[in-house]
Amino acid sequence: MNKLFRSRTDSKLTGLCGGLAEWLGINATMIRLLVIIAALCSFGTVVLIYMIGCLLVPKAPQNHYDFTPPYQS
């Protein structure tokens, strides 16, 4: 089972969306778009959840390079 980390390689702000995309095996752009839409529709609740997630989810270790996207075989 894969462990959830904040991404070091696919990071725009904190790497949380990139790490979540790696963990789920989907494109990080889709996660980022969903987070932006949800943040606009939730009146800031998703932003608070994102901040808490950044504090709770650890940064990926330096040698954590076992990610192979499913769309690039």
N, C-alpha and C positions, 0 to 999 in steps of 0.2 A: 504494500500500500504506500502510495506517495505521501510525503509530508508537505503541508502547505507552508511555503516561505514567500517573503516579499522578493521579487525578482531583482537581481543585480544587472541583468543584461537588457531586460525589456521594461524600463522604468521611465515614466514621465514625471511624476511627482515623488511618490514614495516607493513605487514598485508593487503596490498591493494588487492593482488590477492585472498587471503582467504576471504576477505570481499566481493569482487566482485562475487566470487563463491557462497557464502551464499546468496547474493542478487539475483543471477540468478538461484539458486537451482541446481547447478551442482558441479562436483568434482573439488576441488582447483588444483589438479595436472594438469588437462586439461588446466586450465587458465594459470598456470605457464609455461607449455610447449608452449602454443600459444604465450605468451609474449616473451619467449626466442627465439623462431623461428622468430617472427616478429622483434625482436631487431637485430638479426643477418642479416636479409634481408633488414632492413630499414636504415642501416648506422647510427644508433643512434637516429633516430627520436622517436622511441618507448620508448627509455630510457628517453628522455626528457619529453614525455607525462606521463610516469610513475612517474617521479619526481614531475611534476606539480600535478598529481593526489594525490600523498602523501601529498602535501601541502594543497590541497583543500578538500579532503575527511576527515572528522573528525574520531578520534579513537572511537570505540564503548564504550558506558558507562560501568561502572563496573557491573551493574546489567542486562546487555543485553545478556540473555541466551535463547531467544525464538527460536533459530535456530534448526530445525530438518531436516536433509538431506533427500531428496526424495528417495535416494537409501537405507536408513535404516528405514524401517517402523515399 
